[in-house]
Amino acid sequence: MSASVHYISPNLATARTRPVLRALGASSARCCVSTAESSRQVLLKNGSDTLDICRVLNGMWQTSGGWGRIDRNDAVDAMLCYADAGLSTFDMADHYGPAEDLYGIFINRVRRERPPEFLANVRGLTKWVPPPVKMTSSYVRESIDISRKRMDVSSLDMLQFHWWDYSNPGYLDALKHLTDLKEEGKIKTVSLTNFDTERLRIILENEIPVVSNQVQHSIVDMRPQQKMAELCQLTGVKLITYGTVLGGLLSEKFLDTNLSIPLAGPPLNNPSLQKYKRMVDAWGGWSLFQNLLQTLKKIASNHGVSIPTVAVKYILDQPSVAGSMIGVRLGLSEHINDSNAVFALELDDEDVNSIQELTKKGRDLLKVIGDCGDEYRRA
């Protein structure tokens, strides 16, 4: 089964999005929304800038502390295991503890221990989260050189840029300097993380060739489909999602548990579980979430897979979504089989309808929180 394609009519373009289309020379855009076993890769593209990635990404936030002590050698061994299993795209950030350093050690082992065609499929995506200082060319260059050195690469596969304060327009200066570095070959693709729809539109109208925006997106948090996805379809920008399994809450481990009773359920003993429990509370609370887990368990059992596999596949099937993140606790635990099962899973209409019937009972998080990334910018 080939990947299905969704189209959006250029007639849907608003007065604000038409300049984007003119700047990009696009009358319509396409987004891959369904994939078969043979199509685990997706191409991110803006003009001549392209990067192919695995649609299930290995998220490395968990190396930054709070999830258990990471042993360097065990972590790199685990990265090799994921890559050997075809899960060869790793996502990290400048502030994720030793993540970039671990990637540097890993990529050197790949160069020594694996054939060139294997190396050609490995991707390292990182993020730059600068403080709100003046974005000069030298400052941006020096910051990116640090990541290049830590990851031991001459050119970053992808640099995903985050900005804290929209009232400071310095983000446009930073992105223009990043584009210059891309032209010099120090970055292959420029991307965003946690930008909202309005700022994405402004960035594209300034002809900055971003290929993707990394945002929080899960069965519980469908905000990206309410505003962001339409602009993405109009422009060809893709979404990379995180929080897709809610830090592990969307799993059998939390099915039929009551967290209101002390010690009655699994502990929320790491930053991601605590973060996404707050998201569940904002959406509808633990009782409704249990109903969701029961629905997902029924679907998972019918297909012979796990709840996280269903949760990831549901989001990968959404318009404009190119890839979804699953966090990896390198050397401590692994979920290679569950991740690879995503590529063979096909959700039918009954599966999708049952999920939608349940999720519409929750609150509209766009109204509760705001657009993508607003959770990081609220006073």
Disulfide bonds with the S-S distance in Angstrom:
none
